[in-house]
Amino acid sequence: MPVTARTPRRRILLGMAGLAALAGLGGPADFRTLAAERGLTTRTRAGLAFGTTVALTAAGPDPAALDAALSDGFAAMRAVEAAASLFRADSALSRLNRAGRLDAPPADLTAMLGFALDLAQRTGGAFDPTVQPLWPAWAGAAARGEQPDPQALRDAVARIGWRRVALAPERIVLEPGTALTLNALIQGYAADRVMAALRARGITDAFVDTGEFGAIGAHPDGTPWQLGIADPRRPEALTATITPFSGFAATSGDYAMSFSPDRADHHIFDPTTGRSPRGLASVTVTAETGLLADGLSTACIVLGPEAGGRLVAQWPGCSVRFVGKA
């Protein structure tokens, strides 16, 4: 039962180069020509962050301002990684997990963790940032072609509980055996930080892909941004299209990382059982911040459609799309 990593795009940006025909455009040169006719220059910059590919697109009249804005956007992502990426052994979160205490934590970490603890309380622990002990239990067993030993799973669950975290601006303290993950929030939060950096440079038309998506203004050709939501069982197909798209969107699903070929066991855990929730293949949430969209999409996978729908309804302006198991 190997660990299976899949990297299909969970959401697809419509109207840019790869899907230009869908927006009535012939190709990359066409939308750039249309943008130029509107007095705009476009810039796109791609790279790697959070263990995946990321890309930022912005349009405006001043090429130098666009370049500076994209540089600031990538700097914001690097700061978020330094605060909370578990891909980095030197991140503040990795150091906190090793030591059980972190003095003078970075503001990005305290912002994400504060939100995570509040969401844990609101969901009765269905969302819980202390599920990290489950990851080595499942990954280690899957590497051996097995499921975790029941006792090992019980031991990991016994170390889970958001009340085991003491958060203050000056320090974070974990109870012994506790470990944190903010992977369910970090990409959405990064989209917020990137968008803030672009706005600070005066950018009014931009699309942000940090693994979760954000958009302001319009496509460089003057049409609204659109976002296609990929089918979790057929990555080349769409289950829905959000148009016009503005604000932020996040998707959680059973296919990004799975521990079993049938995707029954995957990277999203029910904190009370230590196992993956079985009812949904994916959840997409749109919200006014990426942090909120990212957290709610994960919580809804655990809660299911009925309770998840009630949770999302607590935030006016949010929407949610549930996709069941095939």
N, C-alpha and C positions, 0 to 999 in steps of 0.2 A: 504494500500500500504506500507507494512513494509520494513524497511531497511534490505537488504539481504546481508550478508557477505559470500563470497565464497573463499575458499582457495585451489583450485586446483593448481598444479604446472603449471605455464605458460610455463616454459621451462623444459625439462627433460634431465639430464645428462645421456648419454648413455655410456655403457662400464664399469660402476662400478658395485657394488654388486647387486643392484636391477634389472639391465638389463644386467647382465653379458653375458647371452646367445646371446644377440644381437651383441656382439662384439666377439663371438666365444669362450667365456669363460664359464666354468662350474659353477663358483660361487666365493664368496669372497676369499676362500683359494687359488683358482687358480691364480687370478691376483697377490695376495701377493707372491705366489711361483715364478711366472714369474718375479716379481719385484726383489725378492731376488736373482734370478739367474743373474740379471743385476747389482747386488751389491747395490740395493736400499732398503731402508726402507720406508714404507708409514705411514702417520699419517692423521687422519681425526678428526676434532673437530666440534661439533654442539652446538648450543645454540639459544637464543632468542634475537632479536634486531629489531628495527623499526616495532614492532608489528607483526613480523612473525618469522619463523624459518630460521636460517642461518647455513651455514656449510663451512668449509675450509678443503681442502685436499692438501697435499704436499708430495713430494717424494724426497729422497736424500740419500747420503751415511752416514750421521751423525744424528742419532736419537735425540741427544741433541739439535742440530741446528734446527731440525724440530719442536721440542716442543717449543723452544724459539720463532721461527718464528710464530707459530700459536698463542702463547700468545701475541706477538706484533700485530698480525692481529686483534685479539679481542679487544686489547687496542685501536687500531685505530678506530674500530667501535664505541666503547664507547665514544671516543672523538667527533666523528661526531654526535652521539646522543646528547651529552651534548651541542653541538653547535646549532643543528637545528631540533631536534625531537619534534613534537607537541604532542607526547605521554608522554613527560616529562614536567611538569609544571615549572621545574626549568631550562630548557634549555635556552640558550641565545636568541633563536628565540621566545620562549614563553614569556620571560621577555620583549623583544622588542615589541611584540604585545600588551602587557598590558600597557606599559609605553609610547609607541610611540617614544622612543629614547633609544639608547644603546651606551654608551661610551666604548671605547676599546673593540670592538667586536672581538671574536676569529677568527683566520685566516680561519678556515674551513667555518665559516658562511660568511665571506666576499668573499671567493672564489666562493661559490655556488651562493650567491646573485649577484655578479658581472656577472657571466655567465648567470643567469636568466634574468637580465635586458638587457644584450646584445642580448639574444635570443628573448626577447620580442620586441626589436627594429627591429631585422631582420625579424620577422614574422608579423610585423604590429599589434602586440598585441594579435595574436592568442594564443601564449604562454604568460601567465602573472602570475607572482608569487603573485599578489595581489587579487586573486580570493577567498581567504579564507573567506570573508563574506558570500559567497554563501553556504558554508558548513553548518553552523547552520540553515540557512533558509531551506535548503532541508532536513537535518536530523531531525529538529524539526517537520516539516510538515509530513514527512514520518512516524515518530513515532505516529502521530495522524491518520494515514491512509489517508493522504491528499497530494495534491501538494501545494507548497508555494502559498500564496495569491499573486496575480499579483502585488499589490502595494509593498508588502514586497520584491518581486523579483526585482522590479525596484529600490527600495531603496538600495538593496545590490549591484546591478550593478553600481549604481551611486558612490559607494565607491571603485570601481575597476579602476586601471590605473597604469601602471608601472612607469609613470612619477611622481607619488605621493611619490616616494621613493628617498631619498637623501643618497647616499652611499659614504663614505670616509673611509680610513683606520682607522681613529681615532674615527669615530662614524657613526651610522645609524640613520636617522630621518625619521619618517613617517608622512604624513599629517593626520590631525584628521579624525578618522573613518577608516583609512587604516589598513589592517591586512595582513600578509604574510603567505604563505605556500611554503615550498620547498620539499613537499612530492613527486613531480614529478622528483626530482633530487637526493634526499638524498641517495637512495640505490645504484644508479649508481656511485655517488661520493664516497660512502663508498667502493665500489669495487676497485676503483682507489687507495684509501688510504691503503686498505688491501694489494693489490698487491705490492704497493711500500714498505710496511713493510716486506713482504716476500722476495722481491728482495734484500732489504738491509741486510738480513741474508744470502744471497747467494743462495736462493732457485731458481731453474731454471725450475722445473716441478711442477705446482700447478693449482688447480681449486678453484675458489672463488664463493660462492653463498651467496650474501647479500640480496637476493630478486631480484637482477639482477646478471648477470654472467660475469666472466672473466676467462681467461685461458692463461697460458704460458707453453712452452715446450710440453711435451707429457704425455699421460697416463702412470702410473707406469709400465704397461706391455710393453711399447715401442710403442704402436699404437697411432695414433692421438686422441686428444680429439674430442668428438662429442657432439652436442647439439640438442636435439629434441624440436621442437616448438609445444606446445600443441594446439589442436583444441579448440577454445573458446566455442564451443557448446558441445564437447565431450571430457572432460578432459583426458579420458583414451586413446585417439587417438592422432596422430601427424598430423600436416599439412605440416611439412617439417623437414628435418634434415640438420644441418649445419656440414659438415665434409670436411676437418679438421676444427676444431674450435679453433681460437686463438684471442686474443684481448678481446673485450667486446661486450655484447649483452643485450638489454633491450626490454621489451614488455610492451605495454600499451593496456588495453582492457576494454570492458564494463562489464566484469563479476566478477572482483575482489571485487567490492562493488557496489551494485545497490540499487536504491530507488523504483524500480517497478519490478514486477515479469517478465515482458517481456524485462527487461534490457534497455528499451528506456531511462530511467532516471538513470544515474549512476554518479560515482564520478569524472568524467572528464567533465569540464564545458567549454562552449564557453563564453569567457569573455564579448562578446558584447550582448549576449542574456540572460545569466544566466542559460541556459538550456544545456543539453548534446547534442553533435553532434550525428546525427543519422545514418551516412553513413557507418561506419566501426565497426566491432566487435573487431578487434585487429590490432596492428601494431608492428612489430619487427624490430629493427634497430641494425646493427652491426657497430662498430666504434672503433677507436684507444683508446678511453677513455670511461669509464662507464658514466661519467658525460654527454658527448656528446650524447651517445646512449640513455640515459634516457630522456634527454630533447627533442631530436628529435622525439622519439616515441610518446611522449605526444603531441607535436606540430602537428605531422602528423594526429593524431586522429581528431583534430579540423580542420585542413586545408583540409583534404581529399586527395585522391590519386594523383590528378594532381598537385596541389600546394605543397603537401607534398613531392612528388617526386622531384620537382624542388628545394625545400629547402635542401633535403638530398644531392642532386648533388653538392651543394656548397662545400662539404667536400670530397675531393678525398679519395677513400678507404672505404667510408661508403656504406652500402647497406640497403635496406628496403624491407620488405614483408608486404603487405596489405591483410587482411582477411575481406571480406564484411559481412554484416549481413546475417544470414541464413533466 
